[in-house]
Amino acid sequence: MKSFNSNGDGKHKWTMVVDLDRCNGCGACTVACQAENNIAVVGEKLASEKRTMSWLRVERYFEGEWPDLRVIFLPMPCQQCGNAPCEPVCPVFATYRNPDGLNAMVYNRCVGVRFCGNNCPYGVRKFNWFRYKWEKPLQEQLNPDVSVREVGVMEKCTFCMQRIRRGKDAAKDEARDVRDGEVVTACAQSCPTGAIIFGDVKDPESRAAKLVKSKRRFRLLNEHGTEPSVVYLKGGA
Amino acid sequence: MENGRWVSRIKPRSAIGRAFLKGGILLFAGLLFFGGYFYYAPIFPPGKYAPQQPYEYSHKLHAGDLGINCQYCHIYAKKAEFAGVPPFSKCMNCHVNLSINKPSVKAIQKAYEEKNMGRWTRVYNLPDHVWFSHKRHVSKNIDCAACHGPVETLVVSTENRVFRMGFCVRCHQERGASTDCWACHT
């Protein structure tokens, strides 16, 4: 297994650590993501056709039979793979590897062939099948830092790129490095149990960099060699 | 549908009929093309966008002849993403006493007393998918004219340049700034 720091030649390597022992499946991360990133609410009918637009979903796994049942919740954002299956299949380079080790998606370059969504083993890429509307007072709450996606464009979790950019902006003003905890994604900020920890693993003192070395760590579908940037922790005291 | 194949139903027999059909198709295509062009063509030619503003203001007089610094009025340029339109209280710093007999100054004084700034129209517009910060550029001491052109010669606020990505990227490459897509797009 390659080291977690291997990919991304930039100054940072943003990583999300999700502690599954702390997650109670409340779904606050999903709601926060929806609000932060101008994600459309598609409604009941489209959701039943599996055209939901959430960038972060909470998956449920059941262990055992009733009444000895245990539910495991697994928040699933884009894994920001180091060796992403979505990147080589894009014919227009709308998705590419960013210097900070993120799997970037450029909406205005996307032509909507959906190869990336088909090639994603995690199923986290969402396609804008329709032009979604924000009812009259709701358009006021759109985040100005995030573009509203057009119809026919693929979209996915960006690790709250706009917040990373703000953090870097503030750091540049004071001519210093980005501090640990300065950049927090919307999901990490809203998690009531603190199960989601976001940070830069190139900063050895950051909380994420320390948790990434934990013995409880695992990554989803690591056998595919996708090198995800999201690290899960499970099964421990 | 003869022999189970797709066959055109319009089949003029004579040469004149065929010529009329071809001419008709060409005319229709031409109308569609030129009609579309004139329908979508901007009212202002590129780089000459000068929207109607609620009050008269001359950059030539203030920034050119009098030599007032851009950031005296556009105070947010070094603090935030937007340069900002100055409030009328900023105008009143001088126009309490200066050239108070001019009709344009009188209009502004009246508006200041009524607290009605009017709706000013943005001259430079960027698409929704572009993130631009004045702060980052001003703090690097990039001249305002590098992007906005010779504003100090304009009597009516006019867009000197239509911003396209090539313009941004060229400068970013020359100065060694980030050319990552996500530096500006999200």
Interface residues (C-beta under 8 A of the other chain):
Chain A: Y96 N98 P99 L102 A104 V106 Y107 N108 R109 D145 V146 S147 V148 T158 M161 Q162 R165 D169 K172 D173
Chain B: P127 D128 H129 W131 S133 K135 R136 S139 S178 D180 C181 W182 A183 H185 T186
